[in-house]
Amino acid sequence: MTHKTDFKKEIDAYHASKGRYEIVDVPDLRYLMIDGHGDPNTSSAFGKATEALYPLAYKLKFASKQALGRDYVVMPLEGLWWAEDMDAFTASRDKSRWDWTLMIMVPDWVDHEMFAAATEQVAAKKCPQRLHEVRLETLSEGTCVQTLHIGSFDSEAEVLARMHHDFIPEHGLRMVGKHHEIYLSDFRKTAPERLRTILRQPVTAHTLAPRS
């Protein structure tokens, strides 16, 4: 029987605790990625993005098992989120201003040749509308602050405000990169109050400008 790797258990950065902000070092990871803009609740692009990602993620899993003898659990959906004014996440919650990249992590042995072959196979069977917008890319986040949020997405604002305005500056850090969410629950099937989401923010050491 082929061993099945679960990277959620293997990679420390996929572990987080509710009510606790932690500083973690995230390794470079490879993802299927697709971009979009606007409110995920009303944007048709968001739904079509997930429709493109999942078939490709499963096709790569089966290709890895059959061709390489390396099986793994398909990873959860993740998202990078940003806006010109990051208070759009913690104050106004104006989702129409949000930009996003939806992602599913794949093992580092999935190369561009495997990705291209899997894309062709998915397209030949039932081609999702946004399939050819998906790319394979490595994300480098490095040092991050993260916590586990349990509850609806709209109840994240207070947790993020404490992260952005209290924990990060109090630890001599400043925000860089994009807000990152890891959806440990399937939000299509889970009640909002039971959703489990890792909230992550890349950071760097805060450096003071030299005195003149």
TORPA-4810 file (N, C-alpha, C, O; in nm, 3 decimals):
<nodes>
NODE_1_0.084_-0.119_0.000_0.000_0.000_0.000_0.089_0.125_0.000_0.184_0.135_0.078_M
NODE_2_0.057_0.220_-0.089_0.134_0.343_-0.098_0.108_0.432_0.023_-0.007_0.457_0.059_T
NODE_3_0.215_0.480_0.085_0.200_0.574_0.196_0.141_0.704_0.145_0.182_0.755_0.041_H
NODE_4_0.044_0.758_0.219_-0.020_0.883_0.180_0.026_0.993_0.275_0.000_0.987_0.395_K
NODE_5_0.095_1.093_0.221_0.148_1.203_0.302_0.040_1.309_0.323_-0.028_1.349_0.229_T
NODE_6_0.025_1.352_0.447_-0.066_1.463_0.479_0.022_1.581_0.521_0.072_1.585_0.633_D
NODE_7_0.038_1.676_0.431_0.129_1.788_0.458_0.077_1.880_0.568_0.155_1.956_0.626_F
NODE_8_-0.053_1.876_0.597_-0.105_1.954_0.710_-0.043_1.907_0.840_-0.028_1.986_0.933_K
NODE_9_-0.006_1.780_0.848_0.058_1.725_0.967_0.210_1.737_0.960_0.277_1.744_1.063_K
NODE_10_0.263_1.740_0.839_0.408_1.741_0.821_0.470_1.880_0.833_0.585_1.894_0.875_E
NODE_11_0.394_1.984_0.797_0.448_2.120_0.793_0.395_2.199_0.912_0.274_2.217_0.926_I
NODE_12_0.486_2.247_0.997_0.447_2.315_1.120_0.360_2.438_1.095_0.275_2.472_1.178_D
NODE_13_0.379_2.505_0.982_0.306_2.628_0.953_0.158_2.605_0.931_0.081_2.700_0.923_A
NODE_14_0.116_2.479_0.921_-0.027_2.447_0.909_-0.090_2.418_1.045_-0.203_2.370_1.052_Y
NODE_15_-0.017_2.447_1.153_-0.070_2.431_1.288_-0.083_2.570_1.352_0.009_2.651_1.342_H
NODE_16_-0.196_2.597_1.415_-0.218_2.725_1.482_-0.316_2.703_1.595_-0.391_2.605_1.596_A
NODE_17_-0.316_2.796_1.692_-0.401_2.785_1.810_-0.496_2.903_1.819_-0.458_3.017_1.790_S
NODE_18_-0.618_2.876_1.859_-0.716_2.983_1.878_-0.676_3.070_1.997_-0.631_3.020_2.100_K
NODE_19_-0.692_3.202_1.980_-0.664_3.295_2.089_-0.518_3.319_2.115_-0.482_3.383_2.214_G
NODE_20_-0.432_3.270_2.027_-0.288_3.285_2.046_-0.222_3.326_1.915_-0.240_3.260_1.813_R
NODE_21_-0.147_3.435_1.918_-0.071_3.477_1.801_0.069_3.418_1.811_0.134_3.427_1.915_Y
NODE_22_0.113_3.358_1.703_0.244_3.292_1.703_0.327_3.342_1.587_0.275_3.371_1.479_E
NODE_23_0.458_3.353_1.611_0.553_3.388_1.505_0.610_3.258_1.449_0.668_3.178_1.523_I
NODE_24_0.594_3.236_1.320_0.635_3.110_1.258_0.723_3.139_1.137_0.713_3.245_1.076_V
NODE_25_0.807_3.044_1.104_0.887_3.050_0.981_0.824_2.956_0.879_0.821_2.835_0.899_D
NODE_26_0.774_3.013_0.771_0.704_2.936_0.669_0.802_2.903_0.557_0.863_2.994_0.500_V
NODE_27_0.818_2.775_0.523_0.910_2.740_0.414_0.852_2.782_0.279_0.732_2.806_0.268_P
NODE_28_0.937_2.791_0.178_0.888_2.812_0.042_0.797_2.695_0.005_0.834_2.579_0.024_D
NODE_29_0.680_2.725_-0.047_0.583_2.621_-0.082_0.531_2.644_-0.223_0.521_2.757_-0.270_L
NODE_30_0.497_2.534_-0.289_0.449_2.541_-0.428_0.296_2.532_-0.430_0.236_2.452_-0.359_R
NODE_31_0.235_2.615_-0.514_0.089_2.623_-0.518_0.035_2.626_-0.660_0.102_2.674_-0.752_Y
NODE_32_-0.085_2.575_-0.676_-0.171_2.613_-0.788_-0.232_2.746_-0.750_-0.284_2.759_-0.639_L
NODE_33_-0.229_2.845_-0.839_-0.278_2.979_-0.808_-0.367_3.033_-0.919_-0.349_3.003_-1.037_M
NODE_34_-0.465_3.114_-0.877_-0.550_3.185_-0.974_-0.596_3.315_-0.908_-0.630_3.316_-0.790_I
NODE_35_-0.599_3.424_-0.984_-0.625_3.557_-0.930_-0.768_3.603_-0.955_-0.838_3.551_-1.042_D
NODE_36_-0.809_3.703_-0.876_-0.940_3.763_-0.896_-0.956_3.890_-0.816_-0.864_3.933_-0.746_G
NODE_37_-1.074_3.950_-0.827_-1.102_4.076_-0.758_-1.250_4.077_-0.720_-1.335_4.025_-0.791_H
NODE_38_-1.277_4.140_-0.603_-1.415_4.166_-0.565_-1.465_4.076_-0.453_-1.393_3.990_-0.403_G
NODE_39_-1.589_4.100_-0.415_-1.655_4.031_-0.305_-1.668_3.882_-0.337_-1.735_3.846_-0.434_D
NODE_40_-1.606_3.794_-0.256_-1.615_3.650_-0.284_-1.756_3.596_-0.274_-1.786_3.489_-0.328_P
NODE_41_-1.845_3.669_-0.204_-1.982_3.622_-0.189_-2.067_3.650_-0.313_-2.170_3.585_-0.334_N
NODE_42_-2.025_3.746_-0.394_-2.107_3.784_-0.509_-2.033_3.774_-0.642_-2.096_3.775_-0.748_T
NODE_43_-1.900_3.763_-0.638_-1.821_3.760_-0.761_-1.828_3.622_-0.827_-1.794_3.522_-0.765_S
NODE_44_-1.874_3.618_-0.951_-1.877_3.490_-1.022_-1.736_3.438_-1.047_-1.715_3.317_-1.059_S
NODE_45_-1.639_3.530_-1.053_-1.500_3.489_-1.076_-1.449_3.401_-0.963_-1.368_3.312_-0.986_A
NODE_46_-1.496_3.425_-0.840_-1.450_3.347_-0.725_-1.494_3.201_-0.738_-1.413_3.109_-0.723_F
NODE_47_-1.622_3.181_-0.766_-1.671_3.044_-0.783_-1.605_2.973_-0.898_-1.573_2.854_-0.888_G
NODE_48_-1.583_3.044_-1.008_-1.519_2.981_-1.124_-1.372_2.951_-1.096_-1.315_2.859_-1.156_K
NODE_49_-1.310_3.027_-1.006_-1.172_2.999_-0.968_-1.162_2.867_-0.894_-1.073_2.787_-0.922_A
NODE_50_-1.253_2.844_-0.799_-1.250_2.717_-0.725_-1.283_2.600_-0.817_-1.228_2.491_-0.802_T
NODE_51_-1.372_2.623_-0.914_-1.408_2.517_-1.009_-1.289_2.477_-1.096_-1.284_2.365_-1.146_E
NODE_52_-1.194_2.569_-1.113_-1.074_2.538_-1.191_-0.967_2.471_-1.106_-0.896_2.382_-1.153_A
NODE_53_-0.955_2.514_-0.980_-0.847_2.463_-0.894_-0.866_2.318_-0.853_-0.772_2.238_-0.864_L
NODE_54_-0.984_2.282_-0.806_-1.002_2.150_-0.746_-0.980_2.034_-0.844_-0.908_1.941_-0.809_Y
NODE_55_-1.039_2.036_-0.965_-1.013_1.924_-1.057_-0.866_1.908_-1.090_-0.817_1.796_-1.105_P
NODE_56_-0.795_2.020_-1.101_-0.653_2.014_-1.131_-0.574_1.959_-1.013_-0.481_1.881_-1.032_L
NODE_57_-0.611_1.999_-0.892_-0.543_1.949_-0.772_-0.559_1.797_-0.761_-0.463_1.727_-0.729_A
NODE_58_-0.679_1.747_-0.786_-0.702_1.602_-0.776_-0.635_1.527_-0.891_-0.585_1.416_-0.871_Y
NODE_59_-0.634_1.585_-1.009_-0.567_1.520_-1.122_-0.418_1.505_-1.093_-0.358_1.402_-1.126_K
NODE_60_-0.356_1.608_-1.032_-0.214_1.600_-0.997_-0.189_1.496_-0.889_-0.088_1.426_-0.892_L
NODE_61_-0.279_1.486_-0.793_-0.265_1.385_-0.687_-0.262_1.245_-0.748_-0.174_1.164_-0.716_K
NODE_62_-0.357_1.217_-0.837_-0.364_1.084_-0.897_-0.246_1.059_-0.989_-0.196_0.947_-0.996_F
NODE_63_-0.200_1.161_-1.061_-0.083_1.145_-1.147_0.041_1.114_-1.064_0.123_1.031_-1.103_A
NODE_64_0.055_1.182_-0.950_0.169_1.158_-0.863_0.168_1.014_-0.810_0.271_0.948_-0.805_S
NODE_65_0.051_0.969_-0.772_0.040_0.832_-0.719_0.069_0.728_-0.825_0.140_0.631_-0.800_K
NODE_66_0.013_0.748_-0.945_0.027_0.648_-1.051_0.166_0.649_-1.114_0.224_0.543_-1.139_Q
NODE_67_0.219_0.770_-1.140_0.345_0.778_-1.214_0.467_0.771_-1.123_0.571_0.718_-1.163_A
NODE_68_0.453_0.823_-1.001_0.568_0.833_-0.912_0.558_0.744_-0.789_0.655_0.726_-0.716_L
NODE_69_0.439_0.687_-0.765_0.419_0.607_-0.644_0.420_0.692_-0.518_0.450_0.641_-0.410_G
NODE_70_0.387_0.820_-0.531_0.388_0.913_-0.417_0.248_0.971_-0.402_0.205_1.057_-0.478_R
NODE_71_0.178_0.922_-0.302_0.040_0.966_-0.278_0.038_1.071_-0.168_0.124_1.072_-0.080_D
NODE_72_-0.061_1.158_-0.172_-0.073_1.262_-0.070_-0.218_1.308_-0.061_-0.297_1.289_-0.153_Y
NODE_73_-0.250_1.368_0.052_-0.383_1.424_0.075_-0.390_1.560_0.006_-0.301_1.644_0.024_V
NODE_74_-0.495_1.582_-0.073_-0.512_1.713_-0.136_-0.528_1.818_-0.026_-0.606_1.801_0.067_V
NODE_75_-0.453_1.925_-0.039_-0.449_2.028_0.064_-0.572_2.119_0.058_-0.641_2.124_-0.044_M
NODE_76_-0.599_2.190_0.169_-0.716_2.278_0.171_-0.698_2.400_0.082_-0.586_2.436_0.045_P
NODE_77_-0.809_2.462_0.050_-0.807_2.588_-0.023_-0.742_2.696_0.064_-0.763_2.700_0.185_L
NODE_78_-0.666_2.783_0.001_-0.605_2.897_0.071_-0.628_3.023_-0.012_-0.660_3.015_-0.131_E
NODE_79_-0.612_3.138_0.051_-0.629_3.262_-0.021_-0.535_3.370_0.026_-0.512_3.386_0.146_G
NODE_80_-0.479_3.445_-0.069_-0.408_3.569_-0.040_-0.505_3.682_-0.067_-0.575_3.682_-0.169_L
NODE_81_-0.509_3.779_0.024_-0.605_3.889_0.013_-0.534_4.021_0.035_-0.448_4.032_0.123_W
NODE_82_-0.569_4.121_-0.044_-0.509_4.252_-0.024_-0.598_4.361_-0.084_-0.689_4.333_-0.162_W
NODE_83_-0.569_4.484_-0.047_-0.640_4.600_-0.099_-0.546_4.719_-0.088_-0.448_4.714_-0.014_A
NODE_84_-0.576_4.826_-0.160_-0.491_4.945_-0.153_-0.483_4.997_-0.010_-0.378_5.043_0.035_E
NODE_85_-0.596_4.990_0.061_-0.601_5.029_0.202_-0.636_4.904_0.282_-0.749_4.855_0.273_D
NODE_86_-0.541_4.852_0.362_-0.564_4.727_0.433_-0.671_4.739_0.541_-0.716_4.638_0.594_M
NODE_87_-0.713_4.862_0.575_-0.825_4.877_0.668_-0.955_4.825_0.607_-1.055_4.811_0.677_D
NODE_88_-0.954_4.796_0.478_-1.070_4.735_0.414_-1.098_4.597_0.473_-1.207_4.542_0.456_A
NODE_89_-0.998_4.540_0.543_-1.016_4.409_0.607_-1.057_4.421_0.753_-1.127_4.334_0.805_F
NODE_90_-1.015_4.527_0.820_-1.037_4.535_0.964_-1.137_4.641_1.005_-1.189_4.636_1.116_T
NODE_91_-1.166_4.736_0.920_-1.257_4.845_0.957_-1.382_4.842_0.870_-1.489_4.803_0.917_A
NODE_92_-1.371_4.883_0.746_-1.489_4.894_0.662_-1.542_4.759_0.616_-1.661_4.744_0.589_S
NODE_93_-1.452_4.658_0.605_-1.488_4.527_0.550_-1.557_4.542_0.415_-1.652_4.470_0.384_R
NODE_94_-1.508_4.637_0.334_-1.563_4.661_0.202_-1.505_4.558_0.105_-1.398_4.579_0.047_D
NODE_95_-1.576_4.448_0.089_-1.523_4.336_0.012_-1.513_4.365_-0.137_-1.439_4.297_-0.208_K
NODE_96_-1.586_4.464_-0.183_-1.578_4.499_-0.325_-1.440_4.553_-0.361_-1.405_4.558_-0.479_S
NODE_97_-1.362_4.596_-0.260_-1.228_4.652_-0.282_-1.118_4.547_-0.273_-1.001_4.579_-0.293_R
NODE_98_-1.153_4.424_-0.245_-1.053_4.322_-0.221_-1.001_4.262_-0.351_-1.077_4.239_-0.445_W
NODE_99_-0.870_4.237_-0.355_-0.807_4.154_-0.457_-0.770_4.022_-0.391_-0.747_4.017_-0.270_D
NODE_100_-0.763_3.915_-0.469_-0.733_3.786_-0.408_-0.663_3.692_-0.506_-0.673_3.704_-0.628_W
NODE_101_-0.593_3.598_-0.446_-0.536_3.484_-0.518_-0.578_3.359_-0.443_-0.540_3.341_-0.327_T
NODE_102_-0.654_3.272_-0.507_-0.689_3.143_-0.446_-0.581_3.042_-0.481_-0.523_3.045_-0.590_L
NODE_103_-0.555_2.949_-0.386_-0.441_2.859_-0.401_-0.470_2.723_-0.339_-0.549_2.712_-0.245_M
NODE_104_-0.406_2.622_-0.392_-0.399_2.490_-0.329_-0.254_2.445_-0.335_-0.195_2.442_-0.443_I
NODE_105_-0.197_2.411_-0.221_-0.058_2.368_-0.216_-0.040_2.232_-0.280_-0.125_2.143_-0.264_M
NODE_106_0.070_2.214_-0.352_0.106_2.085_-0.409_0.251_2.053_-0.369_0.327_2.145_-0.339_V
NODE_107_0.289_1.926_-0.369_0.427_1.890_-0.329_0.530_1.950_-0.424_0.500_1.982_-0.539_P
NODE_108_0.652_1.966_-0.373_0.756_2.029_-0.455_0.801_1.939_-0.569_0.872_1.985_-0.659_D
NODE_109_0.761_1.811_-0.568_0.798_1.725_-0.681_0.700_1.741_-0.799_0.723_1.685_-0.906_W
NODE_110_0.594_1.815_-0.782_0.505_1.847_-0.894_0.573_1.957_-0.976_0.584_2.071_-0.931_V
NODE_111_0.618_1.922_-1.095_0.690_2.020_-1.177_0.599_2.074_-1.287_0.482_2.036_-1.297_D
NODE_112_0.653_2.162_-1.368_0.571_2.228_-1.471_0.527_2.129_-1.580_0.423_2.148_-1.643_H
NODE_113_0.605_2.025_-1.602_0.566_1.923_-1.700_0.444_1.846_-1.651_0.349_1.824_-1.727_E
NODE_114_0.444_1.806_-1.523_0.328_1.738_-1.466_0.206_1.830_-1.466_0.095_1.787_-1.496_M
NODE_115_0.229_1.957_-1.432_0.120_2.055_-1.429_0.057_2.071_-1.567_-0.065_2.072_-1.580_F
NODE_116_0.140_2.083_-1.670_0.088_2.101_-1.806_0.009_1.978_-1.851_-0.096_1.991_-1.913_A
NODE_117_0.061_1.860_-1.819_-0.008_1.737_-1.859_-0.143_1.724_-1.787_-0.242_1.686_-1.849_A
NODE_118_-0.146_1.756_-1.658_-0.271_1.749_-1.583_-0.373_1.850_-1.634_-0.492_1.821_-1.641_A
NODE_119_-0.326_1.968_-1.670_-0.415_2.070_-1.724_-0.479_2.022_-1.853_-0.599_2.041_-1.874_T
NODE_120_-0.401_1.960_-1.940_-0.454_1.908_-2.065_-0.558_1.798_-2.039_-0.660_1.792_-2.108_E
NODE_121_-0.532_1.713_-1.941_-0.625_1.604_-1.911_-0.757_1.657_-1.856_-0.864_1.607_-1.893_Q
NODE_122_-0.750_1.757_-1.768_-0.873_1.817_-1.714_-0.951_1.885_-1.826_-1.073_1.874_-1.834_V
NODE_123_-0.881_1.956_-1.912_-0.945_2.028_-2.022_-1.013_1.932_-2.119_-1.118_1.964_-2.175_A
NODE_124_-0.953_1.815_-2.140_-1.009_1.719_-2.235_-1.138_1.656_-2.185_-1.224_1.618_-2.265_A
NODE_125_-1.153_1.645_-2.053_-1.271_1.580_-1.997_-1.385_1.679_-1.978_-1.493_1.660_-2.034_K
NODE_126_-1.362_1.783_-1.901_-1.462_1.887_-1.877_-1.387_2.013_-1.839_-1.342_2.026_-1.725_K
NODE_127_-1.374_2.103_-1.933_-1.284_2.216_-1.913_-1.350_2.329_-1.835_-1.438_2.397_-1.888_C
NODE_128_-1.311_2.349_-1.708_-1.364_2.463_-1.633_-1.329_2.594_-1.704_-1.225_2.605_-1.769_P
NODE_129_-1.415_2.691_-1.692_-1.401_2.815_-1.768_-1.268_2.885_-1.745_-1.211_2.943_-1.837_Q
NODE_130_-1.218_2.881_-1.619_-1.096_2.955_-1.586_-0.973_2.864_-1.573_-0.870_2.904_-1.518_R
NODE_131_-0.983_2.743_-1.624_-0.875_2.646_-1.606_-0.740_2.700_-1.654_-0.640_2.683_-1.585_L
NODE_132_-0.737_2.763_-1.769_-0.609_2.805_-1.826_-0.555_2.934_-1.764_-0.453_2.986_-1.807_H
NODE_133_-0.625_2.985_-1.663_-0.572_3.097_-1.585_-0.494_3.048_-1.463_-0.425_3.127_-1.397_E
NODE_134_-0.504_2.920_-1.432_-0.431_2.864_-1.317_-0.283_2.854_-1.352_-0.247_2.815_-1.463_V
NODE_135_-0.199_2.889_-1.257_-0.054_2.878_-1.277_0.007_2.799_-1.162_-0.056_2.782_-1.057_R
NODE_136_0.128_2.750_-1.182_0.205_2.680_-1.079_0.317_2.773_-1.036_0.399_2.815_-1.119_L
NODE_137_0.320_2.806_-0.907_0.415_2.907_-0.861_0.459_2.878_-0.717_0.383_2.822_-0.639_E
NODE_138_0.581_2.916_-0.685_0.633_2.902_-0.549_0.612_3.032_-0.473_0.641_3.140_-0.523_T
NODE_139_0.560_3.019_-0.351_0.537_3.135_-0.265_0.640_3.136_-0.153_0.657_3.036_-0.083_L
NODE_140_0.707_3.248_-0.136_0.806_3.266_-0.029_0.751_3.367_0.071_0.740_3.485_0.039_S
NODE_141_0.716_3.322_0.190_0.661_3.411_0.292_0.758_3.436_0.407_0.760_3.545_0.463_E
NODE_142_0.837_3.337_0.443_0.934_3.356_0.551_0.868_3.373_0.686_0.780_3.294_0.723_G
NODE_143_0.909_3.475_0.762_0.856_3.497_0.896_0.714_3.551_0.887_0.685_3.645_0.813_T
NODE_144_0.624_3.490_0.966_0.482_3.530_0.964_0.427_3.527_1.106_0.480_3.459_1.194_C
NODE_145_0.320_3.600_1.126_0.239_3.589_1.248_0.108_3.523_1.208_0.049_3.559_1.106_V
NODE_146_0.063_3.427_1.288_-0.062_3.362_1.254_-0.137_3.317_1.379_-0.082_3.306_1.488_Q
NODE_147_-0.265_3.293_1.358_-0.352_3.244_1.464_-0.463_3.163_1.401_-0.487_3.171_1.281_T
NODE_148_-0.532_3.084_1.484_-0.648_3.009_1.438_-0.774_3.085_1.474_-0.796_3.119_1.590_L
NODE_149_-0.857_3.111_1.376_-0.986_3.176_1.399_-1.096_3.072_1.382_-1.100_2.999_1.283_H
NODE_150_-1.186_3.066_1.480_-1.303_2.979_1.470_-1.426_3.069_1.465_-1.452_3.144_1.558_I
NODE_151_-1.500_3.059_1.357_-1.619_3.142_1.341_-1.632_3.190_1.197_-1.558_3.148_1.109_G
NODE_152_-1.728_3.277_1.176_-1.755_3.325_1.041_-1.643_3.415_0.991_-1.565_3.470_1.070_S
NODE_153_-1.635_3.429_0.860_-1.533_3.516_0.802_-1.555_3.661_0.844_-1.459_3.736_0.863_F
NODE_154_-1.680_3.702_0.859_-1.708_3.841_0.895_-1.670_3.872_1.040_-1.663_3.989_1.077_D
NODE_155_-1.645_3.769_1.121_-1.604_3.793_1.260_-1.452_3.795_1.274_-1.400_3.798_1.385_S
NODE_156_-1.379_3.793_1.160_-1.234_3.798_1.164_-1.179_3.936_1.198_-1.065_3.948_1.245_E
NODE_157_-1.258_4.041_1.175_-1.205_4.178_1.180_-1.136_4.210_1.311_-1.027_4.267_1.311_A
NODE_158_-1.198_4.174_1.424_-1.138_4.206_1.555_-1.008_4.130_1.575_-0.912_4.185_1.630_E
NODE_159_-1.004_4.004_1.532_-0.883_3.923_1.546_-0.770_3.983_1.463_-0.656_3.990_1.509_V
NODE_160_-0.802_4.025_1.342_-0.701_4.084_1.256_-0.655_4.220_1.307_-0.537_4.254_1.297_L
NODE_161_-0.749_4.299_1.361_-0.712_4.430_1.414_-0.610_4.416_1.527_-0.515_4.493_1.535_A
NODE_162_-0.631_4.316_1.616_-0.536_4.294_1.726_-0.400_4.248_1.671_-0.295_4.286_1.722_R
NODE_163_-0.405_4.164_1.568_-0.281_4.118_1.507_-0.205_4.234_1.443_-0.086_4.250_1.467_M
NODE_164_-0.275_4.314_1.363_-0.210_4.420_1.286_-0.163_4.536_1.374_-0.053_4.588_1.355_H
NODE_165_-0.248_4.575_1.470_-0.224_4.700_1.543_-0.164_4.681_1.683_-0.113_4.776_1.742_H
NODE_166_-0.170_4.559_1.736_-0.117_4.533_1.870_0.002_4.437_1.865_0.116_4.476_1.891_D
NODE_167_-0.025_4.309_1.832_0.079_4.207_1.843_0.199_4.238_1.754_0.313_4.232_1.800_F
NODE_168_0.177_4.270_1.629_0.289_4.289_1.535_0.378_4.406_1.576_0.499_4.387_1.587_I
NODE_169_0.324_4.526_1.599_0.414_4.636_1.640_0.474_4.615_1.778_0.588_4.657_1.801_P
NODE_170_0.402_4.552_1.870_0.456_4.527_2.004_0.576_4.434_2.002_0.656_4.435_2.095_E
NODE_171_0.589_4.355_1.898_0.702_4.262_1.886_0.808_4.314_1.790_0.891_4.238_1.740_H
NODE_172_0.804_4.444_1.764_0.908_4.505_1.680_0.903_4.462_1.536_1.005_4.455_1.468_G
NODE_173_0.783_4.432_1.488_0.766_4.383_1.352_0.678_4.479_1.273_0.608_4.563_1.330_L
NODE_174_0.682_4.465_1.142_0.588_4.538_1.056_0.539_4.444_0.946_0.607_4.348_0.909_R
NODE_175_0.421_4.474_0.894_0.360_4.388_0.795_0.425_4.405_0.658_0.457_4.516_0.617_M
NODE_176_0.442_4.293_0.589_0.485_4.292_0.450_0.400_4.187_0.379_0.333_4.106_0.444_V
NODE_177_0.402_4.187_0.249_0.330_4.083_0.177_0.180_4.094_0.193_0.127_4.201_0.221_G
NODE_178_0.112_3.981_0.174_-0.034_3.979_0.165_-0.095_3.896_0.277_-0.040_3.796_0.321_K
NODE_179_-0.212_3.942_0.323_-0.289_3.865_0.420_-0.320_3.729_0.361_-0.359_3.717_0.245_H
NODE_180_-0.303_3.624_0.444_-0.312_3.486_0.397_-0.412_3.411_0.485_-0.403_3.417_0.607_H
NODE_181_-0.505_3.341_0.423_-0.601_3.259_0.496_-0.593_3.115_0.448_-0.580_3.089_0.328_E
NODE_182_-0.600_3.021_0.543_-0.599_2.878_0.512_-0.730_2.820_0.564_-0.757_2.825_0.684_I
NODE_183_-0.810_2.767_0.474_-0.946_2.723_0.509_-0.945_2.575_0.547_-0.958_2.487_0.461_Y
NODE_184_-0.928_2.550_0.677_-0.922_2.412_0.726_-1.058_2.345_0.719_-1.066_2.222_0.720_L
NODE_185_-1.165_2.425_0.712_-1.301_2.373_0.695_-1.347_2.402_0.553_-1.304_2.499_0.491_S
NODE_186_-1.435_2.318_0.503_-1.497_2.341_0.373_-1.614_2.436_0.394_-1.718_2.396_0.446_D
NODE_187_-1.596_2.564_0.354_-1.700_2.663_0.384_-1.827_2.641_0.303_-1.928_2.708_0.327_F
NODE_188_-1.824_2.548_0.207_-1.945_2.515_0.133_-2.035_2.421_0.213_-2.154_2.408_0.184_R
NODE_189_-1.978_2.356_0.315_-2.053_2.253_0.388_-2.058_2.277_0.539_-2.129_2.206_0.609_K
NODE_190_-1.983_2.375_0.589_-1.969_2.396_0.733_-2.045_2.520_0.777_-2.042_2.623_0.709_T
NODE_191_-2.115_2.510_0.892_-2.185_2.627_0.946_-2.084_2.738_0.976_-1.974_2.709_1.022_A
NODE_192_-2.121_2.864_0.950_-2.026_2.974_0.968_-1.960_2.978_1.105_-1.841_3.005_1.116_P
NODE_193_-2.037_2.950_1.212_-1.980_2.959_1.347_-1.880_2.849_1.377_-1.810_2.855_1.479_E
NODE_194_-1.870_2.748_1.290_-1.779_2.636_1.313_-1.659_2.637_1.218_-1.575_2.547_1.224_R
NODE_195_-1.650_2.736_1.132_-1.540_2.743_1.037_-1.406_2.759_1.109_-1.395_2.838_1.203_L
NODE_196_-1.306_2.685_1.066_-1.171_2.692_1.122_-1.077_2.746_1.014_-1.059_2.684_0.909_R
NODE_197_-1.018_2.863_1.042_-0.936_2.932_0.943_-0.808_2.981_1.007_-0.811_3.049_1.109_T
NODE_198_-0.694_2.946_0.947_-0.568_3.004_0.991_-0.554_3.140_0.924_-0.566_3.152_0.802_I
NODE_199_-0.530_3.243_1.006_-0.507_3.379_0.958_-0.359_3.408_0.969_-0.302_3.397_1.078_L
NODE_200_-0.295_3.443_0.860_-0.149_3.459_0.856_-0.113_3.594_0.794_-0.175_3.639_0.698_R
NODE_201_-0.010_3.657_0.852_0.042_3.783_0.797_0.194_3.778_0.793_0.257_3.768_0.898_Q
NODE_202_0.256_3.784_0.675_0.402_3.794_0.667_0.450_3.923_0.732_0.385_4.027_0.723_P
NODE_203_0.565_3.915_0.798_0.621_4.030_0.870_0.771_4.036_0.850_0.834_3.942_0.803_V
NODE_204_0.826_4.151_0.887_0.971_4.167_0.890_1.005_4.254_1.010_0.917_4.320_1.066_T
NODE_205_1.131_4.254_1.049_1.173_4.337_1.162_1.154_4.484_1.128_1.189_4.529_1.019_A
NODE_206_1.099_4.557_1.223_1.078_4.700_1.204_1.210_4.773_1.226_1.273_4.759_1.331_H
NODE_207_1.251_4.849_1.126_1.377_4.925_1.138_1.346_5.073_1.144_1.268_5.125_1.065_T
NODE_208_1.409_5.140_1.239_1.388_5.282_1.255_1.476_5.360_1.158_1.591_5.323_1.133_L
NODE_209_1.421_5.466_1.106_1.500_5.553_1.016_1.611_5.621_1.097_1.588_5.661_1.211_A
NODE_210_1.730_5.634_1.040_1.840_5.698_1.114_1.808_5.844_1.141_1.746_5.912_1.059_P
NODE_211_1.853_5.891_1.257_1.831_6.031_1.291_1.917_6.122_1.204_2.032_6.092_1.174_R
NODE_212_1.859_6.233_1.164_1.933_6.328_1.081_2.018_6.421_1.170_2.088_6.508_1.119_S
</nodes>
